[in-house]
Amino acid sequence: MKPTPPGWPRISSSLYYDDAATAIDWLCDAFGFTVRIRVDGEGGAVVHSELEFGGALVMVAGVERAEKYPFVRSPSQVGGGNTQNMFVYVDDVLAHCERARAKGATIVSEPSVSDYGEDHWADRGYECVDPGGHHWWFAERLRSAAPKA
């Protein structure tokens, strides 16, 4: 497989919000994303954006894109449903949870440990919902599996 261009991830995901501009500000403030690219269209609509977190990239846009992409929906347009969920590793999940809570994230599950046994790994993580209705899981790795000989 050919390498990706320098500074580009091999995969990214897109999320759609009723108010993408507000969502971008909130994601940066509450979760620690930074804006890599933001393209605004008519009336302040976000046509395209790329938010970074570590080496990860998520694209955020408004539902106004439905004219070009008729399948695009926000959670509020589908009764709160999510067609994808975001899972992000952070360095300090307890501090991240408190930051997200302070900024208004709905904490669905408090930080807890998931231990998959000595042959696998252990993480501490939590689940939350952002103001746009997207579910997010954040975790920190507590133990990695021992390398196989």
Secondary structure, DSSP 8 states (H G I E B T S, - for coil): -----TT--S--EEEEETTHHHHHHHIIIII--EEEEEEE-GGG-EEEEEEEETTEEEEEEEGGGGGT-TT---GGGGTT--S--EEEE-S-HHHHHHHHHHTT-EEEEEEEEEE--TTS-EEEEEEEE-TTS-EEEEEEEEE------
